[in-house]
Structure formats: structure tokens, C-alpha cells
């Protein structure tokens, strides 16, 4: 009986941890969307070391904008055309 209860507690604990991780992940995604779309900033150095987690408020914050670029995104989404690259274009002349 104790083994079943222990397994149930481990399962519940892993579910709670996954919920917290998803909550923090969602905050980072929404923050990146905001700074990119609304503010026109591209971070360019997003690593786990640049994501700060506040213990008291349970908020994620993005830090270290030293390599960031400011400017509107020039990417456009369109259907890609798949074309074969000619072999002659791949050859380099010495």
C-alpha cells in the first residue's frame, strides 16, 4: 500500500513541476513576442542564463540585452518555392 501511495505522490509532484515549467515557458514566449512585435527588439542572446525567475512573484524576466538589435522585422511569410540549385552555381573558381 505504501508503494502505491509513494508512486502516486511522485506522479503528482512531476505533474506540478511540469505545470510550473510550462507557466515559466509561457511567460518567456509572451515576453519575447512583446519585445519583438510591439517594441521591435530582437534579443539575439537568449540562453538559460539570461532568463531570471523571481521566487516571490513566480515571474520570469528576460535579461542581458547587450547584443539586442532594434528595428522592425523585415521577414515576410510566404510559400517557399522549391527550386533546384544548378551545380554550376555551387562550384567555386580558384
Legacy VTK file of the C-alpha trace (Angstrom):
# vtk DataFile Version 3.0
C-alpha trace
ASCII
DATASET POLYDATA
POINTS 94 float
0.000 0.000 0.000
2.824 2.408 0.846
4.459 1.791 -2.543
1.264 2.758 -4.359
0.928 5.949 -2.333
4.578 6.818 -2.952
4.144 6.335 -6.710
1.012 8.470 -6.664
2.833 11.254 -4.809
5.727 11.108 -7.299
3.272 11.316 -10.182
1.518 14.286 -8.604
4.830 16.016 -7.911
6.007 15.560 -11.507
2.694 16.982 -12.762
3.058 20.069 -10.545
6.645 20.591 -11.704
5.561 20.307 -15.346
2.821 22.889 -14.744
5.337 25.332 -13.233
7.774 24.781 -16.111
5.030 25.379 -18.667
3.948 28.508 -16.780
7.501 29.937 -16.897
7.966 28.881 -20.532
4.734 30.639 -21.487
5.889 33.819 -19.750
9.166 33.790 -21.695
7.371 33.212 -25.007
4.918 36.039 -24.337
7.742 38.366 -23.288
9.705 37.574 -26.453
6.610 38.166 -28.540
6.082 41.530 -26.859
9.644 42.800 -27.250
9.855 41.550 -30.828
6.469 42.542 -32.230
5.490 45.529 -30.084
8.903 47.044 -29.330
10.830 45.938 -32.424
13.709 44.421 -30.443
15.487 41.169 -31.281
17.322 39.735 -28.246
19.928 37.613 -30.131
21.432 36.060 -26.969
18.641 34.141 -25.277
20.154 31.434 -23.089
19.014 29.899 -19.791
21.468 32.243 -18.033
19.534 35.236 -19.402
16.168 34.135 -18.010
15.626 35.248 -14.434
12.995 33.672 -12.193
11.593 35.650 -9.273
10.863 33.364 -6.354
8.333 35.581 -4.575
6.224 36.621 -7.551
6.851 33.497 -9.703
7.600 35.665 -12.718
10.128 35.078 -15.457
12.140 38.011 -16.756
14.467 38.293 -19.725
17.842 39.925 -19.053
21.053 40.926 -20.857
20.021 42.880 -23.909
23.658 43.680 -24.746
23.517 42.022 -28.195
19.963 43.114 -28.949
19.096 44.879 -32.186
16.361 47.486 -32.507
14.364 47.732 -35.694
11.265 46.300 -37.241
11.366 42.763 -38.502
11.700 42.533 -42.258
10.714 38.896 -42.515
7.679 38.098 -44.568
5.940 34.791 -44.504
5.196 33.345 -47.891
5.062 29.990 -49.580
8.582 28.841 -50.292
9.367 27.942 -53.848
11.445 24.822 -54.028
13.922 25.103 -56.853
16.956 23.015 -57.548
20.237 24.849 -57.360
22.290 24.320 -60.519
25.576 22.540 -59.957
27.462 25.315 -61.734
26.322 27.760 -59.044
27.884 25.586 -56.347
31.303 25.399 -57.977
33.885 27.922 -56.889
36.564 29.163 -59.255
40.126 29.196 -57.999
LINES 1 95
94 0 1 2 3 4 5 6 7 8 9 10 11 12 13 14 15 16 17 18 19 20 21 22 23 24 25 26 27 28 29 30 31 32 33 34 35 36 37 38 39 40 41 42 43 44 45 46 47 48 49 50 51 52 53 54 55 56 57 58 59 60 61 62 63 64 65 66 67 68 69 70 71 72 73 74 75 76 77 78 79 80 81 82 83 84 85 86 87 88 89 90 91 92 93
